[in-house]
Amino acid sequence: GIYPDLVTLSLAYTAFRRGLRTSAMAEDVLERAMKLSKKLGGSKRRKSLAASRRQKVIAEAKDVETKLQSLYGSDFQILQETEDFVVLSKPSGMVCFHKHKTTAGKIKKKKGKSSKGTMDISLEDALLDQKIPLSTLNHESRGLVHRIDRGTSGCIVLAKTDDMHARLLAEFFLRRAQKSYSALVSADASIPNEGIVNTPVTGRPAKSSFKVTERYSNMVSLLEVATFTGRKHQVRVHCAEGLDAPILMDPIYSTKQDTSHLPSKVIELAEDEQQRFFLHSSFLAIPEYDIQADSPLPATWEKVISELKEMAKAS
């Protein structure tokens, strides 16, 4: 038979929830979504969820923000929070979740002379380790309604409850979430000050708008990019292929990038193992639920931009 997926169930739940006489139907749909998640997650996930229910949880991520920053850096910031969701700024280099849940997956052992391991904690694990409650509808990752790449920093919203998870998922599917990004790109003077990019991504229609907010000599520019569709790697593809202005240090779309003119701090980041690059989710809004968050540029960006300005003056 044909069975509805999580997105379909979330849309149905949200619609029924708004009706005056359909609240019972809404609860039935949400229960069906929870059962689907458990089925897709398998026995290992069911055991993990059972164990988490026995743990004491902390209601507010804000209460442990200082602890999270001490572990994962000052770029880890709680931007907005209620009992149903949390919007935070994810540091560059942190993956949203690990698909294969193993202890080895959380710690990478470097090969070579050094025997020290580098921590590879996911955003999901970082929050759960601090006993922050997260929804269970996503069978791959607790709380995750949408995702941003490991190398991308900035705004991301996670659901704390299954009710909010379904409602947020419906908003993203209906393209009611507003997202914009900051991107440092390799671009000469030929790139226009603003415009629209409609380059398809993986063969599917995709639309973004862009605006040049600063130019540093004729080699690097700071863009503000807003997305109207939500394709995987959309901003990265639109910069590299739509504008011929790849994001600095993008490991996939800027492999032929000339680094001779770039600040030393950029080169240092290119040599680490955390796949960091210069794309930042700077703004996220979901008006239906009064979500609106701005994420400041990462500390590393400030240093790089300062160096770019000095290089531009000297040229």
WOBELQUI-V612525 format. One record per backbone hydrogen bond with DSSP energy under -0.5 kcal/mol. CO is the residue of the C=O (numbers start at 1). NH is the residue of the N-H. If there is no record, write none. Layout:
CO:NH  CO:NH
This chain:
1:3  5:9  6:10  7:11  8:12  9:13  10:14  11:15  12:16  13:17  14:18  15:18  15:19  16:19  22:26  23:27  24:28  25:29  26:30  27:31  28:32  29:33  30:34  31:35  32:36  33:37  34:38  35:39  36:40  37:41  38:42  41:45  42:46  43:47  44:48  45:49  46:50  47:51  48:52  49:53  50:54  51:54  52:55  57:59  58:133  60:63  61:64  62:65  64:68  65:69  66:70  67:71  68:72  69:73  73:76  75:77  77:79  77:89  80:87  84:160  84:161  85:82  86:88  86:158  87:79  87:80  88:90  88:156  89:77  90:154  91:94  93:95  95:123  96:124  97:99  99:101  100:102  102:106  103:106  103:107  104:107  106:120  107:109  108:110  108:118  116:110  118:108  122:126  123:127  124:128  125:129  126:130  127:130  127:132  128:131  131:58  135:143  137:139  141:144  143:145  143:159  149:152  150:93  150:94  151:277  153:281  154:90  156:88  157:145  157:146  158:86  159:135  161:165  162:166  163:167  164:168  165:169  166:170  167:171  168:172  169:173  170:174  171:176  171:177  172:175  177:179  178:285  179:227  180:282  180:283  181:225  182:280  183:185  183:223  184:248  185:187  185:221  188:191  193:212  195:210  197:208  201:204  204:201  207:228  207:229  208:197  209:226  210:195  211:213  211:224  214:222  215:217  216:219  216:220  219:187  220:216  221:185  221:223  222:213  222:214  223:183  223:225  224:211  225:181  226:209  227:179  231:234  233:237  234:238  235:239  236:240  237:241  237:242  238:243  239:245  246:186  247:250  248:278  250:254  254:257  257:259  259:262  263:266  263:267  264:268  265:269  266:270  267:271  268:271  269:272  277:279  278:184  279:153  280:182  280:282  281:155  282:295  283:180  284:293  285:178  286:289  286:291  287:290  290:292  291:286  293:284  294:296  298:301  298:302  299:303  300:304  301:305  302:306  303:307  304:308  305:309  306:310  307:311  308:312  309:313  310:314  311:315
